[in-house]
Amino acid sequence: MSEPGPRVLLFTGKGGVGKTTVAAATATLAARRGRKTLVVSTDTAHSLADALGVPGSGEPSEIAPALYLQQVDTQKALERHWGDLRDYAKGVLAELGLDEITSEELTVLPGAEEVMALLELREQVRTGRWDVVVVDCAPTAETLRLLALPEALDWHVNRLLPAGRRLLRVLAPVIRHVARLDLPEDAVVGSGERLHTGLMGVRDLLTGPDASVRLVLTPEAVVVAEARRTFTSLSLYGYRVDGVVANRVFPADGSDAWRRGWAEAQARHLAAVHESFAPLPVHTVPYLPAEPVGAEALAALAGELYGESDPFAPPAGEPPLAVRAEGGVHELTLALPLADKSDVGLARKGDELIVTAGSYRRVITLPAALARRSVQEAALRDGRLRVRFEAGGAS
């Protein structure tokens, strides 16, 4: 039996709600409780070092006892994880007549920094050095696209790569002669396969039993609405949410009309947050008189945030995606908390289930035991999509 991995905590939320500060405070608390902690960011803004009041570092650097910060060096990570692919792309662009600077710019794809940060995160977890890993994620829209990427890439690679390899072998001599372009060699394709394998390893890590996401919000109507949608979408992709942080909450005893108005409005939104996200814990952080920067201020913030609770305990409850068999009947369940029935769609195509929730879609490859069975019924109940399969027979 393998050793349990580190506790992995991801923080995300709408831009400007204070997720970086909350992530830094949580990491500071973990280190002060004696856990060897790495805090890393997938946000290209790189404000994590600013919140901690220290310079950034491309490799894990100890910034306080048991607390290490890593600010991923994208260029080095690209060379390590994607070197052959990038070099091939640069070569093709050069053959097309583009100069070296343009080729360099075009081969640093949008989103590459975030992808490299995830691959580095996986490498750090595999070292076995850490008890806790805290990830300051990009704002919610970018985070959802990033976390959906590994499974989407897996779908395409598994269907296209084997045929693509065969086709390349047949067409390479013709294309080299007619188009005067080199096609990728096996080493380049192998580099792509390693990138794919690495991203699937990231997905396995972040959907595993030791990882969870915490949503950071401020008690405002627009922010709460986005957090609700994010909760549904993260669950759709198989990521477990284990808590909500309500940040910048005004005290109820404000002495002037302006603060009382804000406090009353926030109290209404907080009541909706507790109701919407139950039974998840909702941690509340007061609106502080000054921005918390540095270890002492962050430790004080973490004390307000978590109190006597253990924020590093393993996440409880069943995973977002589960398959059960009872009496010959198989049931697949997928958590879709806060989803409205009118926004949820389900389709079957061969050995795949295609689930949509709002504007997001997930293609689930069914295990062999279900791929041979027809769907009997499906229903959205108690925040879970339940799909029952017939006892036998091909679909």
C-alpha positions in Angstrom: 0.0 0.0 0.0 1.4 3.4 -1.0 2.2 6.1 1.5 -0.4 8.9 1.6 0.7 12.1 -0.2 0.7 15.6 1.1 -2.5 17.5 1.8 -3.1 19.7 -1.3 -5.2 22.8 -1.0 -6.2 25.0 -3.9 -7.6 28.5 -3.5 -9.6 30.3 -6.2 -12.2 33.0 -6.5 -13.2 36.0 -8.5 -10.4 38.4 -9.1 -9.9 40.9 -6.3 -11.6 38.9 -3.5 -8.3 38.2 -1.6 -7.6 34.6 -2.6 -3.8 35.1 -2.7 -3.8 36.6 0.9 -6.0 33.7 2.1 -3.7 31.1 0.5 -0.6 32.7 2.0 -2.2 32.9 5.4 -3.2 29.2 5.2 0.3 28.2 4.2 1.8 30.3 7.1 -0.5 28.6 9.6 0.5 25.1 8.3 4.1 25.9 8.8 3.6 27.3 12.2 1.7 24.1 13.2 4.9 22.1 12.3 4.0 20.9 8.8 6.6 21.3 6.1 4.7 23.5 3.6 5.1 24.5 0.0 3.1 27.4 -1.3 3.0 27.9 -5.1 1.0 30.0 -7.6 -0.6 29.2 -10.9 -1.6 32.9 -11.2 0.6 34.7 -13.7 0.2 37.9 -11.7 2.7 36.4 -9.2 1.4 38.4 -6.3 2.0 35.6 -3.8 5.5 36.7 -3.0 4.2 40.2 -2.4 1.6 39.0 0.1 4.3 37.1 2.0 6.6 40.1 1.9 9.6 38.2 0.3 11.2 38.0 -3.1 10.1 35.2 -5.4 12.2 32.2 -6.3 12.2 29.7 -9.2 12.9 26.8 -6.9 11.4 26.1 -3.5 13.0 28.6 -1.1 12.6 28.6 2.7 11.1 32.0 3.7 10.2 31.1 7.3 10.7 28.0 9.4 9.0 25.0 7.5 7.5 27.4 4.9 8.8 27.3 1.3 7.7 29.5 -1.6 8.1 28.6 -5.3 7.4 31.0 -8.1 7.7 28.8 -11.2 10.2 29.9 -13.8 8.2 29.3 -17.0 11.1 29.2 -19.4 13.0 26.6 -17.4 9.9 24.5 -17.0 9.1 24.7 -20.7 12.5 23.4 -21.5 12.2 20.5 -19.1 8.6 19.5 -19.9 8.2 20.6 -23.5 11.6 21.2 -25.0 11.4 18.9 -28.1 7.9 20.1 -29.0 8.9 23.8 -28.7 12.1 23.3 -30.7 10.2 21.6 -33.4 7.6 24.3 -33.6 10.3 27.0 -33.7 12.0 25.1 -36.6 8.8 24.8 -38.6 8.1 28.5 -38.1 11.7 29.3 -39.2 11.2 27.2 -42.3 8.1 29.3 -43.1 10.3 32.4 -43.1 9.5 33.8 -39.7 12.5 35.4 -37.8 13.9 33.9 -34.6 12.3 36.4 -32.2 8.8 35.9 -33.7 9.2 32.1 -33.6 10.2 32.4 -29.9 7.1 34.5 -29.1 4.7 32.3 -31.0 5.9 29.1 -29.3 5.1 30.4 -25.8 1.4 29.6 -26.0 -1.3 31.4 -24.0 -1.8 29.5 -20.8 1.6 27.9 -20.9 2.7 29.5 -17.6 -0.3 28.0 -15.7 0.2 24.6 -17.3 3.9 24.6 -16.4 3.0 25.6 -12.8 0.7 22.5 -12.5 3.4 20.2 -13.9 5.9 21.7 -11.4 3.4 21.2 -8.7 3.1 17.5 -9.5 6.9 17.2 -9.6 7.2 18.7 -6.1 4.5 16.4 -4.7 6.4 13.4 -6.1 9.5 14.4 -4.2 7.8 13.4 -0.9 9.3 16.5 0.8 6.0 18.2 1.8 3.3 17.7 4.4 1.1 20.4 2.9 1.0 22.0 -0.5 -1.0 25.3 -0.9 -1.8 26.5 -4.4 -2.8 30.0 -5.2 -4.8 29.6 -8.4 -5.8 32.1 -11.0 -9.2 33.7 -10.9 -12.1 31.3 -11.4 -12.6 31.4 -15.1 -8.9 30.7 -15.9 -8.8 28.1 -13.2 -11.8 26.2 -14.6 -10.2 26.2 -18.1 -6.9 25.0 -16.6 -8.4 22.2 -14.5 -10.6 21.0 -17.4 -7.6 20.8 -19.7 -6.0 17.4 -18.7 -9.2 15.4 -19.3 -10.0 17.2 -22.5 -6.4 16.6 -23.8 -6.7 13.0 -22.8 -9.8 12.5 -24.9 -8.1 13.9 -28.0 -4.7 12.1 -27.5 -6.2 8.7 -26.9 -8.2 9.0 -30.2 -5.9 10.9 -32.4 -2.3 10.0 -31.4 -2.2 6.3 -32.5 -3.7 7.1 -35.9 -1.5 10.2 -36.1 1.7 8.2 -35.6 0.8 5.9 -38.4 -0.2 8.7 -40.7 3.0 10.6 -40.1 5.1 7.6 -41.1 3.2 7.3 -44.4 3.0 11.0 -45.3 6.4 12.3 -44.0 8.4 11.6 -47.2 5.7 13.2 -49.4 5.3 16.3 -47.3 9.0 16.8 -47.0 9.3 16.7 -50.8 6.2 18.8 -51.7 5.9 21.3 -48.9 9.6 21.4 -47.9 8.7 21.0 -44.3 10.0 18.6 -41.7 7.4 16.5 -39.8 7.9 15.6 -36.2 10.1 12.7 -35.4 9.3 10.1 -32.8 11.2 12.1 -30.1 8.9 15.1 -30.7 5.7 12.9 -30.5 7.2 11.3 -27.4 7.6 14.7 -25.8 3.9 15.4 -26.5 3.0 12.0 -24.9 5.1 12.9 -21.8 3.3 16.2 -21.6 0.0 14.4 -21.8 1.0 11.9 -19.2 2.2 14.6 -16.9 -1.1 16.5 -17.1 -3.1 13.4 -16.4 -0.9 12.9 -13.4 -1.8 16.4 -12.3 -5.5 15.5 -12.7 -5.1 12.3 -10.6 -3.4 14.3 -7.9 -5.9 17.2 -7.7 -9.0 14.9 -7.9 -7.4 12.4 -5.3 -8.5 11.9 -1.7 -5.8 14.3 -0.3 -6.7 17.3 -2.5 -9.5 19.9 -2.3 -10.5 23.4 -3.5 -11.5 26.3 -1.3 -13.6 29.1 -2.7 -12.8 32.6 -1.6 -15.5 35.2 -2.0 -16.7 38.6 -0.6 -20.3 38.9 0.5 -21.5 40.7 -2.6 -24.3 39.6 -5.0 -22.1 39.3 -8.1 -19.3 37.5 -6.3 -21.6 35.0 -4.6 -23.3 34.2 -7.9 -20.0 33.4 -9.5 -18.9 31.3 -6.6 -22.1 29.3 -6.8 -21.5 28.6 -10.5 -17.8 27.7 -9.8 -18.9 25.2 -7.1 -21.1 23.4 -9.7 -18.4 23.5 -12.4 -15.6 22.3 -10.2 -17.7 19.3 -9.1 -18.7 18.6 -12.8 -14.9 18.1 -13.5 -14.4 15.9 -10.5 -12.7 18.4 -8.1 -13.8 18.4 -4.5 -14.7 21.7 -2.8 -14.3 21.4 1.0 -14.9 24.9 2.2 -15.8 28.6 1.5 -13.9 31.7 2.8 -16.0 34.8 3.1 -13.4 37.6 3.1 -13.6 41.3 4.1 -16.7 41.1 6.2 -17.8 44.4 7.9 -18.4 44.2 11.7 -22.1 44.3 12.6 -21.5 47.1 15.2 -20.4 49.8 12.8 -21.1 53.2 14.3 -22.0 55.2 11.2 -24.7 54.8 8.6 -22.4 53.9 5.8 -20.8 50.9 7.6 -24.1 49.8 9.0 -25.5 49.7 5.5 -22.7 47.6 4.2 -22.9 45.3 7.3 -26.6 44.7 6.7 -26.2 44.0 3.0 -23.3 41.6 3.7 -25.3 39.8 6.4 -28.0 39.0 3.8 -25.5 37.7 1.4 -23.7 35.7 4.1 -27.0 34.0 5.0 -27.4 33.0 1.4 -23.8 31.7 1.3 -24.4 29.5 4.4 -27.7 28.2 2.9 -26.2 27.6 -0.6 -23.0 25.9 0.4 -24.3 23.8 3.3 -23.0 21.5 4.7 -19.6 23.0 3.7 -17.9 25.2 6.4 -18.0 28.9 5.8 -14.9 30.6 7.3 -15.3 34.3 7.9 -12.5 36.9 7.8 -13.3 40.5 9.0 -12.5 43.6 7.0 -9.0 44.4 8.4 -7.8 47.9 9.1 -4.7 47.3 7.0 -3.6 44.9 4.3 -2.0 41.8 5.9 1.6 41.5 4.5 4.3 39.3 6.0 4.4 36.3 8.3 3.0 37.9 11.5 0.0 39.6 9.8 -0.8 36.5 7.8 -0.6 34.3 10.9 -3.0 36.6 12.7 -5.3 36.4 9.7 -5.2 32.6 9.7 -6.2 32.6 13.4 -9.3 34.7 12.6 -10.0 32.5 9.6 -9.8 29.0 11.1 -10.0 29.4 14.8 -9.6 26.1 16.6 -10.5 24.0 13.5 -8.1 21.8 11.6 -7.9 23.2 8.0 -5.5 20.4 7.0 -7.7 17.4 7.9 -8.5 15.1 4.9 -11.6 16.2 3.0 -14.7 14.3 4.2 -17.7 12.9 2.2 -17.9 10.9 -1.0 -15.9 12.0 -4.1 -17.7 14.0 -6.8 -17.8 11.0 -9.2 -18.6 7.5 -8.0 -19.9 4.2 -9.4 -21.8 1.7 -7.3 -23.2 -1.8 -8.1 -26.1 -3.3 -6.1 -28.2 -6.3 -7.0 -26.9 -6.2 -10.6 -27.9 -2.6 -11.1 -25.1 -0.1 -11.6 -25.3 3.6 -10.8 -23.0 6.4 -11.7 -23.3 9.6 -9.6 -21.8 12.9 -10.3 -21.9 15.8 -7.8 -23.6 18.9 -9.4 -24.3 21.1 -6.3 -26.5 24.1 -6.9 -27.2 23.1 -10.5 -30.7 23.8 -11.9 -32.3 20.9 -13.8 -32.9 23.2 -16.8 -29.2 23.8 -17.1 -28.1 20.1 -16.9 -27.9 17.9 -20.0 -27.0 14.3 -20.5 -26.1 12.4 -23.7 -24.7 8.9 -24.5 -22.3 8.3 -27.3 -20.8 4.9 -27.5 -18.8 4.3 -24.3 -19.0 8.0 -23.2 -21.4 10.0 -21.2 -21.5 13.7 -22.1 -22.7 15.9 -19.2 -23.3 19.6 -19.5 -23.9 22.0 -16.7 -24.6 25.6 -17.8 -21.8 26.5 -20.3 -19.5 23.7 -19.2 -19.3 20.2 -20.6 -17.5 17.0 -19.5 -17.0 13.9 -21.5 -16.8 10.9 -19.2 -15.4 7.7 -20.6 -17.4 4.9 -18.9 -15.6 2.0 -17.2 -15.9 -1.4 -19.0 -18.6 -2.6 -16.6 -20.9 0.3 -17.7 -19.9 0.7 -21.3 -21.7 -2.5 -22.2 -24.9 -1.4 -20.5 -27.8 0.8 -21.6 -28.8 3.8 -19.5 -32.1 3.0 -17.7 -32.8 6.4 -16.1 -31.2 9.6 -15.0 -32.2 12.2 -12.5 -30.8 15.2 -10.6 -31.5 14.8 -6.9 -30.0 16.3 -3.8 -27.2 18.0 -5.8 -26.1 14.8 -7.6 -26.8 13.5 -11.1 -27.7 9.9 -10.8 -27.5 7.7 -13.9 -28.7 4.1 -13.5 -27.7 1.4 -16.0 -29.6 -1.7 -16.9 -28.5 -5.0 -15.4 -27.2 -6.3 -18.7 -27.1 -5.9 -22.4 -25.3 -3.7 -24.9 -26.0 0.0 -25.3 
